[in-house]
Amino acid sequence: MSRTRFDAKSCPLCGQDNGCGNEAGKPEGDCWCTQATFPKEMLQLVPDDLRGKACICQSCLRRFSASSS
């Protein structure tokens, strides 16, 4: 199912605020995600129509990492 709209400040997995530094106006490279590693398997969970358009949030990254260990 394709989504007709998205919010770049919302996590594409859970829909909550993703805390994106770029969307908050911070200088490029100051976002928390630039220091994070996102497993390929997690990135594949992002719906095709949202891939590359919105950041995954820290909570989803922590949950995925915890379930994978």
Distance bins in CASP14 RR format, pairs under 12 A and 6 or more apart:
PFRMAT RR
TARGET T0000
AUTHOR 0000-0000-0000
RMODE 2
METHOD distances of the structure
MODEL  1
1 47 0 0 0 0 1 0 0 0 0 0 0
1 48 0 0 0 0 0 1 0 0 0 0 0
1 49 0 0 0 0 1 0 0 0 0 0 0
1 50 0 0 0 0 0 1 0 0 0 0 0
2 47 0 0 0 0 1 0 0 0 0 0 0
2 48 0 0 0 0 1 0 0 0 0 0 0
2 49 1 0 1 0 0 0 0 0 0 0 0
2 50 0 0 0 0 1 0 0 0 0 0 0
3 10 0 0 0 0 0 1 0 0 0 0 0
3 12 0 0 0 0 1 0 0 0 0 0 0
3 15 0 0 0 0 0 1 0 0 0 0 0
3 46 0 0 0 0 0 1 0 0 0 0 0
3 47 1 0 0 1 0 0 0 0 0 0 0
3 48 0 0 0 0 0 1 0 0 0 0 0
3 49 1 0 1 0 0 0 0 0 0 0 0
3 50 1 0 0 1 0 0 0 0 0 0 0
3 51 0 0 0 0 0 1 0 0 0 0 0
3 53 0 0 0 0 0 1 0 0 0 0 0
3 54 0 0 0 0 0 1 0 0 0 0 0
4 49 0 0 0 0 1 0 0 0 0 0 0
4 50 0 0 0 0 0 1 0 0 0 0 0
5 49 0 0 0 0 0 1 0 0 0 0 0
5 50 0 0 0 0 0 1 0 0 0 0 0
5 53 0 0 0 0 0 1 0 0 0 0 0
5 54 0 0 0 0 0 1 0 0 0 0 0
6 12 1 0 0 1 0 0 0 0 0 0 0
6 15 0 0 0 0 1 0 0 0 0 0 0
6 18 0 0 0 0 0 1 0 0 0 0 0
6 23 0 0 0 0 0 1 0 0 0 0 0
6 46 0 0 0 0 0 1 0 0 0 0 0
6 47 0 0 0 0 1 0 0 0 0 0 0
6 48 0 0 0 0 0 1 0 0 0 0 0
6 49 1 0 0 1 0 0 0 0 0 0 0
6 50 1 0 1 0 0 0 0 0 0 0 0
6 51 0 0 0 0 0 1 0 0 0 0 0
6 52 0 0 0 0 0 1 0 0 0 0 0
6 53 1 0 1 0 0 0 0 0 0 0 0
6 54 1 0 1 0 0 0 0 0 0 0 0
6 55 0 0 0 0 0 1 0 0 0 0 0
7 15 0 0 0 0 1 0 0 0 0 0 0
7 16 0 0 0 0 0 1 0 0 0 0 0
7 17 0 0 0 0 1 0 0 0 0 0 0
7 18 0 0 0 0 1 0 0 0 0 0 0
7 19 0 0 0 0 0 1 0 0 0 0 0
7 20 0 0 0 0 0 1 0 0 0 0 0
7 23 0 0 0 0 1 0 0 0 0 0 0
7 50 0 0 0 0 0 1 0 0 0 0 0
7 53 0 0 0 0 1 0 0 0 0 0 0
7 54 1 0 0 1 0 0 0 0 0 0 0
7 55 0 0 0 0 0 1 0 0 0 0 0
8 15 0 0 0 0 0 1 0 0 0 0 0
8 17 0 0 0 0 0 1 0 0 0 0 0
8 18 0 0 0 0 1 0 0 0 0 0 0
8 19 0 0 0 0 0 1 0 0 0 0 0
8 20 1 0 0 1 0 0 0 0 0 0 0
8 21 0 0 0 0 0 1 0 0 0 0 0
8 22 0 0 0 0 1 0 0 0 0 0 0
8 23 1 0 1 0 0 0 0 0 0 0 0
8 24 0 0 0 0 0 1 0 0 0 0 0
8 25 0 0 0 0 0 1 0 0 0 0 0
8 50 0 0 0 0 1 0 0 0 0 0 0
8 52 0 0 0 0 1 0 0 0 0 0 0
8 53 1 0 0 1 0 0 0 0 0 0 0
8 54 1 0 1 0 0 0 0 0 0 0 0
8 55 1 0 0 1 0 0 0 0 0 0 0
9 15 0 0 0 0 1 0 0 0 0 0 0
9 16 0 0 0 0 1 0 0 0 0 0 0
9 17 1 0 1 0 0 0 0 0 0 0 0
9 18 1 0 0 1 0 0 0 0 0 0 0
9 19 1 0 0 1 0 0 0 0 0 0 0
9 20 1 0 0 1 0 0 0 0 0 0 0
9 21 0 0 0 0 1 0 0 0 0 0 0
9 22 0 0 0 0 1 0 0 0 0 0 0
9 23 1 0 1 0 0 0 0 0 0 0 0
9 24 0 0 0 0 1 0 0 0 0 0 0
9 25 0 0 0 0 0 1 0 0 0 0 0
9 31 0 0 0 0 0 1 0 0 0 0 0
9 53 0 0 0 0 0 1 0 0 0 0 0
9 54 1 0 0 1 0 0 0 0 0 0 0
9 55 0 0 0 0 1 0 0 0 0 0 0
9 57 0 0 0 0 1 0 0 0 0 0 0
10 16 1 0 0 1 0 0 0 0 0 0 0
10 17 1 0 0 1 0 0 0 0 0 0 0
10 18 1 0 0 1 0 0 0 0 0 0 0
10 19 0 0 0 0 1 0 0 0 0 0 0
10 20 0 0 0 0 1 0 0 0 0 0 0
10 23 0 0 0 0 1 0 0 0 0 0 0
10 46 0 0 0 0 0 1 0 0 0 0 0
10 50 0 0 0 0 1 0 0 0 0 0 0
10 53 0 0 0 0 0 1 0 0 0 0 0
10 54 1 0 0 1 0 0 0 0 0 0 0
10 55 0 0 0 0 1 0 0 0 0 0 0
10 56 0 0 0 0 0 1 0 0 0 0 0
10 57 0 0 0 0 1 0 0 0 0 0 0
10 60 0 0 0 0 0 1 0 0 0 0 0
11 17 1 0 0 1 0 0 0 0 0 0 0
11 18 1 0 1 0 0 0 0 0 0 0 0
11 19 0 0 0 0 1 0 0 0 0 0 0
11 20 0 0 0 0 1 0 0 0 0 0 0
11 23 0 0 0 0 0 1 0 0 0 0 0
11 33 0 0 0 0 0 1 0 0 0 0 0
11 38 0 0 0 0 0 1 0 0 0 0 0
11 42 0 0 0 0 0 1 0 0 0 0 0
11 45 0 0 0 0 0 1 0 0 0 0 0
11 46 0 0 0 0 1 0 0 0 0 0 0
11 47 0 0 0 0 0 1 0 0 0 0 0
11 50 0 0 0 0 1 0 0 0 0 0 0
11 53 0 0 0 0 0 1 0 0 0 0 0
11 54 1 0 0 1 0 0 0 0 0 0 0
11 55 1 0 0 1 0 0 0 0 0 0 0
11 56 1 0 1 0 0 0 0 0 0 0 0
11 57 1 1 0 0 0 0 0 0 0 0 0
11 58 0 0 0 0 1 0 0 0 0 0 0
11 59 1 0 0 1 0 0 0 0 0 0 0
11 60 1 0 1 0 0 0 0 0 0 0 0
11 61 0 0 0 0 1 0 0 0 0 0 0
11 62 0 0 0 0 0 1 0 0 0 0 0
11 63 0 0 0 0 0 1 0 0 0 0 0
11 64 0 0 0 0 0 1 0 0 0 0 0
12 18 0 0 0 0 1 0 0 0 0 0 0
12 20 0 0 0 0 0 1 0 0 0 0 0
12 38 0 0 0 0 0 1 0 0 0 0 0
12 42 0 0 0 0 0 1 0 0 0 0 0
12 43 0 0 0 0 1 0 0 0 0 0 0
12 44 0 0 0 0 0 1 0 0 0 0 0
12 45 0 0 0 0 1 0 0 0 0 0 0
12 46 1 0 1 0 0 0 0 0 0 0 0
12 47 1 0 0 1 0 0 0 0 0 0 0
12 48 0 0 0 0 0 1 0 0 0 0 0
12 49 0 0 0 0 1 0 0 0 0 0 0
12 50 1 1 0 0 0 0 0 0 0 0 0
12 51 1 0 0 1 0 0 0 0 0 0 0
12 52 0 0 0 0 1 0 0 0 0 0 0
12 53 1 0 0 1 0 0 0 0 0 0 0
12 54 1 0 1 0 0 0 0 0 0 0 0
12 55 0 0 0 0 1 0 0 0 0 0 0
12 56 1 0 0 1 0 0 0 0 0 0 0
12 57 0 0 0 0 1 0 0 0 0 0 0
12 60 0 0 0 0 1 0 0 0 0 0 0
13 38 0 0 0 0 0 1 0 0 0 0 0
13 42 0 0 0 0 1 0 0 0 0 0 0
13 43 0 0 0 0 0 1 0 0 0 0 0
13 44 0 0 0 0 0 1 0 0 0 0 0
13 45 1 0 0 1 0 0 0 0 0 0 0
13 46 1 0 0 1 0 0 0 0 0 0 0
13 47 0 0 0 0 1 0 0 0 0 0 0
13 50 0 0 0 0 1 0 0 0 0 0 0
13 51 0 0 0 0 0 1 0 0 0 0 0
13 54 0 0 0 0 1 0 0 0 0 0 0
13 55 0 0 0 0 0 1 0 0 0 0 0
13 56 1 0 1 0 0 0 0 0 0 0 0
13 57 1 0 0 1 0 0 0 0 0 0 0
13 58 0 0 0 0 0 1 0 0 0 0 0
13 59 0 0 0 0 1 0 0 0 0 0 0
13 60 1 0 1 0 0 0 0 0 0 0 0
13 61 0 0 0 0 1 0 0 0 0 0 0
13 63 0 0 0 0 1 0 0 0 0 0 0
13 64 0 0 0 0 1 0 0 0 0 0 0
14 45 0 0 0 0 0 1 0 0 0 0 0
14 46 0 0 0 0 0 1 0 0 0 0 0
14 50 0 0 0 0 0 1 0 0 0 0 0
14 54 0 0 0 0 0 1 0 0 0 0 0
14 55 0 0 0 0 0 1 0 0 0 0 0
14 56 0 0 0 0 1 0 0 0 0 0 0
14 57 1 0 0 1 0 0 0 0 0 0 0
14 58 0 0 0 0 0 1 0 0 0 0 0
14 59 1 0 0 1 0 0 0 0 0 0 0
14 60 1 0 1 0 0 0 0 0 0 0 0
14 61 0 0 0 0 0 1 0 0 0 0 0
14 62 0 0 0 0 0 1 0 0 0 0 0
14 63 0 0 0 0 1 0 0 0 0 0 0
14 64 0 0 0 0 0 1 0 0 0 0 0
15 46 0 0 0 0 0 1 0 0 0 0 0
15 47 0 0 0 0 0 1 0 0 0 0 0
15 50 0 0 0 0 1 0 0 0 0 0 0
15 54 0 0 0 0 1 0 0 0 0 0 0
15 55 0 0 0 0 0 1 0 0 0 0 0
15 56 0 0 0 0 0 1 0 0 0 0 0
15 57 1 0 0 1 0 0 0 0 0 0 0
15 59 0 0 0 0 0 1 0 0 0 0 0
15 60 0 0 0 0 1 0 0 0 0 0 0
16 54 0 0 0 0 0 1 0 0 0 0 0
16 55 0 0 0 0 0 1 0 0 0 0 0
16 56 0 0 0 0 0 1 0 0 0 0 0
16 57 1 0 1 0 0 0 0 0 0 0 0
16 58 0 0 0 0 1 0 0 0 0 0 0
16 59 1 0 0 1 0 0 0 0 0 0 0
16 60 0 0 0 0 1 0 0 0 0 0 0
16 63 0 0 0 0 0 1 0 0 0 0 0
17 23 0 0 0 0 1 0 0 0 0 0 0
17 24 0 0 0 0 1 0 0 0 0 0 0
17 54 0 0 0 0 0 1 0 0 0 0 0
17 55 0 0 0 0 0 1 0 0 0 0 0
17 56 0 0 0 0 0 1 0 0 0 0 0
17 57 1 0 0 1 0 0 0 0 0 0 0
17 58 0 0 0 0 0 1 0 0 0 0 0
17 59 0 0 0 0 1 0 0 0 0 0 0
17 60 0 0 0 0 0 1 0 0 0 0 0
18 24 0 0 0 0 0 1 0 0 0 0 0
18 31 0 0 0 0 1 0 0 0 0 0 0
18 32 0 0 0 0 1 0 0 0 0 0 0
18 33 0 0 0 0 1 0 0 0 0 0 0
18 36 0 0 0 0 0 1 0 0 0 0 0
18 46 0 0 0 0 0 1 0 0 0 0 0
18 50 0 0 0 0 0 1 0 0 0 0 0
18 53 0 0 0 0 0 1 0 0 0 0 0
18 54 1 0 0 1 0 0 0 0 0 0 0
18 55 1 0 1 0 0 0 0 0 0 0 0
18 56 1 0 0 1 0 0 0 0 0 0 0
18 57 1 0 1 0 0 0 0 0 0 0 0
18 58 0 0 0 0 1 0 0 0 0 0 0
18 59 0 0 0 0 1 0 0 0 0 0 0
18 60 0 0 0 0 1 0 0 0 0 0 0
18 61 0 0 0 0 1 0 0 0 0 0 0
19 25 0 0 0 0 0 1 0 0 0 0 0
19 26 0 0 0 0 1 0 0 0 0 0 0
19 30 0 0 0 0 0 1 0 0 0 0 0
19 31 1 0 0 1 0 0 0 0 0 0 0
19 32 1 0 0 1 0 0 0 0 0 0 0
19 33 0 0 0 0 1 0 0 0 0 0 0
19 36 0 0 0 0 0 1 0 0 0 0 0
19 54 0 0 0 0 0 1 0 0 0 0 0
19 55 1 0 0 1 0 0 0 0 0 0 0
19 56 0 0 0 0 0 1 0 0 0 0 0
19 57 1 0 0 1 0 0 0 0 0 0 0
19 58 1 0 0 1 0 0 0 0 0 0 0
19 59 0 0 0 0 0 1 0 0 0 0 0
19 60 0 0 0 0 0 1 0 0 0 0 0
19 61 0 0 0 0 0 1 0 0 0 0 0
20 26 0 0 0 0 1 0 0 0 0 0 0
20 28 0 0 0 0 0 1 0 0 0 0 0
20 29 0 0 0 0 0 1 0 0 0 0 0
20 30 0 0 0 0 0 1 0 0 0 0 0
20 31 1 0 1 0 0 0 0 0 0 0 0
20 32 0 0 0 0 1 0 0 0 0 0 0
20 33 1 0 0 1 0 0 0 0 0 0 0
20 34 0 0 0 0 0 1 0 0 0 0 0
20 36 0 0 0 0 0 1 0 0 0 0 0
20 52 0 0 0 0 0 1 0 0 0 0 0
20 53 0 0 0 0 0 1 0 0 0 0 0
20 54 1 0 0 1 0 0 0 0 0 0 0
20 55 1 0 1 0 0 0 0 0 0 0 0
20 56 0 0 0 0 1 0 0 0 0 0 0
20 57 0 0 0 0 1 0 0 0 0 0 0
20 58 0 0 0 0 0 1 0 0 0 0 0
21 27 0 0 0 0 1 0 0 0 0 0 0
21 28 0 0 0 0 1 0 0 0 0 0 0
21 29 0 0 0 0 1 0 0 0 0 0 0
21 30 1 0 0 1 0 0 0 0 0 0 0
21 31 1 1 0 0 0 0 0 0 0 0 0
21 32 1 0 0 1 0 0 0 0 0 0 0
21 33 0 0 0 0 1 0 0 0 0 0 0
21 34 0 0 0 0 1 0 0 0 0 0 0
21 35 0 0 0 0 0 1 0 0 0 0 0
21 55 0 0 0 0 1 0 0 0 0 0 0
21 57 0 0 0 0 0 1 0 0 0 0 0
21 58 0 0 0 0 0 1 0 0 0 0 0
22 28 1 0 0 1 0 0 0 0 0 0 0
22 29 1 0 0 1 0 0 0 0 0 0 0
22 30 0 0 0 0 1 0 0 0 0 0 0
22 31 1 0 1 0 0 0 0 0 0 0 0
22 32 0 0 0 0 0 1 0 0 0 0 0
22 33 0 0 0 0 1 0 0 0 0 0 0
22 34 0 0 0 0 1 0 0 0 0 0 0
22 52 0 0 0 0 0 1 0 0 0 0 0
22 53 0 0 0 0 0 1 0 0 0 0 0
22 54 0 0 0 0 0 1 0 0 0 0 0
22 55 1 0 0 1 0 0 0 0 0 0 0
23 30 0 0 0 0 0 1 0 0 0 0 0
23 31 0 0 0 0 1 0 0 0 0 0 0
23 33 0 0 0 0 0 1 0 0 0 0 0
23 53 0 0 0 0 0 1 0 0 0 0 0
23 54 0 0 0 0 1 0 0 0 0 0 0
23 55 1 0 0 1 0 0 0 0 0 0 0
23 57 0 0 0 0 0 1 0 0 0 0 0
24 30 0 0 0 0 1 0 0 0 0 0 0
24 31 0 0 0 0 1 0 0 0 0 0 0
24 32 0 0 0 0 0 1 0 0 0 0 0
24 33 0 0 0 0 0 1 0 0 0 0 0
24 55 0 0 0 0 0 1 0 0 0 0 0
25 31 0 0 0 0 1 0 0 0 0 0 0
26 32 0 0 0 0 1 0 0 0 0 0 0
26 33 0 0 0 0 0 1 0 0 0 0 0
26 34 0 0 0 0 0 1 0 0 0 0 0
27 34 0 0 0 0 0 1 0 0 0 0 0
28 34 0 0 0 0 1 0 0 0 0 0 0
29 35 0 0 0 0 1 0 0 0 0 0 0
29 36 0 0 0 0 0 1 0 0 0 0 0
31 55 1 0 0 1 0 0 0 0 0 0 0
31 56 0 0 0 0 0 1 0 0 0 0 0
31 57 0 0 0 0 0 1 0 0 0 0 0
31 58 0 0 0 0 0 1 0 0 0 0 0
32 38 0 0 0 0 0 1 0 0 0 0 0
32 55 0 0 0 0 1 0 0 0 0 0 0
32 56 0 0 0 0 0 1 0 0 0 0 0
32 57 0 0 0 0 1 0 0 0 0 0 0
32 58 1 0 0 1 0 0 0 0 0 0 0
32 59 0 0 0 0 0 1 0 0 0 0 0
32 61 0 0 0 0 1 0 0 0 0 0 0
32 62 0 0 0 0 0 1 0 0 0 0 0
33 43 0 0 0 0 0 1 0 0 0 0 0
33 52 0 0 0 0 0 1 0 0 0 0 0
33 54 0 0 0 0 0 1 0 0 0 0 0
33 55 1 0 1 0 0 0 0 0 0 0 0
33 56 1 0 0 1 0 0 0 0 0 0 0
33 57 0 0 0 0 1 0 0 0 0 0 0
33 58 0 0 0 0 1 0 0 0 0 0 0
33 60 0 0 0 0 0 1 0 0 0 0 0
33 61 0 0 0 0 1 0 0 0 0 0 0
34 55 0 0 0 0 0 1 0 0 0 0 0
35 58 0 0 0 0 0 1 0 0 0 0 0
35 61 0 0 0 0 0 1 0 0 0 0 0
36 42 0 0 0 0 0 1 0 0 0 0 0
36 43 0 0 0 0 0 1 0 0 0 0 0
36 55 0 0 0 0 1 0 0 0 0 0 0
36 56 0 0 0 0 1 0 0 0 0 0 0
36 57 0 0 0 0 0 1 0 0 0 0 0
36 58 1 0 0 1 0 0 0 0 0 0 0
36 60 0 0 0 0 0 1 0 0 0 0 0
36 61 1 0 0 1 0 0 0 0 0 0 0
36 62 0 0 0 0 1 0 0 0 0 0 0
36 64 0 0 0 0 0 1 0 0 0 0 0
36 65 0 0 0 0 1 0 0 0 0 0 0
37 43 0 0 0 0 0 1 0 0 0 0 0
37 56 0 0 0 0 0 1 0 0 0 0 0
37 61 0 0 0 0 1 0 0 0 0 0 0
37 64 0 0 0 0 0 1 0 0 0 0 0
37 65 0 0 0 0 1 0 0 0 0 0 0
37 68 0 0 0 0 0 1 0 0 0 0 0
38 44 0 0 0 0 0 1 0 0 0 0 0
38 45 0 0 0 0 0 1 0 0 0 0 0
38 46 0 0 0 0 1 0 0 0 0 0 0
38 51 0 0 0 0 0 1 0 0 0 0 0
38 52 0 0 0 0 0 1 0 0 0 0 0
38 55 0 0 0 0 1 0 0 0 0 0 0
38 56 1 0 0 1 0 0 0 0 0 0 0
38 57 0 0 0 0 0 1 0 0 0 0 0
38 58 0 0 0 0 0 1 0 0 0 0 0
38 60 0 0 0 0 1 0 0 0 0 0 0
38 61 1 0 0 1 0 0 0 0 0 0 0
38 62 0 0 0 0 0 1 0 0 0 0 0
38 64 0 0 0 0 1 0 0 0 0 0 0
38 65 0 0 0 0 1 0 0 0 0 0 0
38 68 0 0 0 0 0 1 0 0 0 0 0
39 45 0 0 0 0 1 0 0 0 0 0 0
39 46 0 0 0 0 0 1 0 0 0 0 0
39 56 0 0 0 0 0 1 0 0 0 0 0
39 60 0 0 0 0 0 1 0 0 0 0 0
39 61 0 0 0 0 1 0 0 0 0 0 0
39 64 1 0 0 1 0 0 0 0 0 0 0
39 65 1 0 0 1 0 0 0 0 0 0 0
39 67 0 0 0 0 0 1 0 0 0 0 0
39 68 1 0 0 1 0 0 0 0 0 0 0
39 69 0 0 0 0 0 1 0 0 0 0 0
40 46 0 0 0 0 0 1 0 0 0 0 0
40 64 0 0 0 0 0 1 0 0 0 0 0
40 68 0 0 0 0 0 1 0 0 0 0 0
41 64 0 0 0 0 1 0 0 0 0 0 0
41 65 0 0 0 0 0 1 0 0 0 0 0
41 67 0 0 0 0 0 1 0 0 0 0 0
41 68 1 0 0 1 0 0 0 0 0 0 0
42 51 0 0 0 0 0 1 0 0 0 0 0
42 56 1 0 0 1 0 0 0 0 0 0 0
42 57 0 0 0 0 0 1 0 0 0 0 0
42 60 1 0 0 1 0 0 0 0 0 0 0
42 61 1 0 0 1 0 0 0 0 0 0 0
42 62 0 0 0 0 0 1 0 0 0 0 0
42 63 0 0 0 0 1 0 0 0 0 0 0
42 64 1 0 1 0 0 0 0 0 0 0 0
42 65 0 0 0 0 1 0 0 0 0 0 0
42 66 0 0 0 0 0 1 0 0 0 0 0
42 67 0 0 0 0 1 0 0 0 0 0 0
42 68 0 0 0 0 1 0 0 0 0 0 0
43 50 0 0 0 0 0 1 0 0 0 0 0
43 51 1 0 0 1 0 0 0 0 0 0 0
43 52 0 0 0 0 1 0 0 0 0 0 0
43 55 0 0 0 0 0 1 0 0 0 0 0
43 56 1 0 0 1 0 0 0 0 0 0 0
43 60 0 0 0 0 0 1 0 0 0 0 0
43 61 0 0 0 0 0 1 0 0 0 0 0
43 64 0 0 0 0 0 1 0 0 0 0 0
44 51 0 0 0 0 1 0 0 0 0 0 0
44 56 0 0 0 0 0 1 0 0 0 0 0
44 64 0 0 0 0 0 1 0 0 0 0 0
45 51 0 0 0 0 1 0 0 0 0 0 0
45 56 0 0 0 0 1 0 0 0 0 0 0
45 60 0 0 0 0 1 0 0 0 0 0 0
45 61 0 0 0 0 0 1 0 0 0 0 0
45 63 0 0 0 0 0 1 0 0 0 0 0
45 64 0 0 0 0 1 0 0 0 0 0 0
45 67 0 0 0 0 0 1 0 0 0 0 0
45 68 0 0 0 0 0 1 0 0 0 0 0
46 52 1 0 0 1 0 0 0 0 0 0 0
46 53 0 0 0 0 1 0 0 0 0 0 0
46 54 0 0 0 0 1 0 0 0 0 0 0
46 55 0 0 0 0 1 0 0 0 0 0 0
46 56 1 0 0 1 0 0 0 0 0 0 0
46 57 0 0 0 0 0 1 0 0 0 0 0
46 60 0 0 0 0 1 0 0 0 0 0 0
46 64 0 0 0 0 0 1 0 0 0 0 0
47 53 0 0 0 0 1 0 0 0 0 0 0
47 54 0 0 0 0 0 1 0 0 0 0 0
47 56 0 0 0 0 0 1 0 0 0 0 0
50 56 0 0 0 0 1 0 0 0 0 0 0
54 60 0 0 0 0 0 1 0 0 0 0 0
55 61 0 0 0 0 1 0 0 0 0 0 0
56 62 0 0 0 0 0 1 0 0 0 0 0
56 63 0 0 0 0 0 1 0 0 0 0 0
56 64 0 0 0 0 1 0 0 0 0 0 0
56 65 0 0 0 0 0 1 0 0 0 0 0
57 63 0 0 0 0 1 0 0 0 0 0 0
57 64 0 0 0 0 0 1 0 0 0 0 0
58 64 0 0 0 0 0 1 0 0 0 0 0
58 65 0 0 0 0 0 1 0 0 0 0 0
59 65 0 0 0 0 0 1 0 0 0 0 0
59 66 0 0 0 0 0 1 0 0 0 0 0
60 66 0 0 0 0 0 1 0 0 0 0 0
60 67 0 0 0 0 0 1 0 0 0 0 0
61 67 0 0 0 0 0 1 0 0 0 0 0
61 68 0 0 0 0 0 1 0 0 0 0 0
62 68 0 0 0 0 0 1 0 0 0 0 0
62 69 0 0 0 0 0 1 0 0 0 0 0
63 69 0 0 0 0 0 1 0 0 0 0 0
END
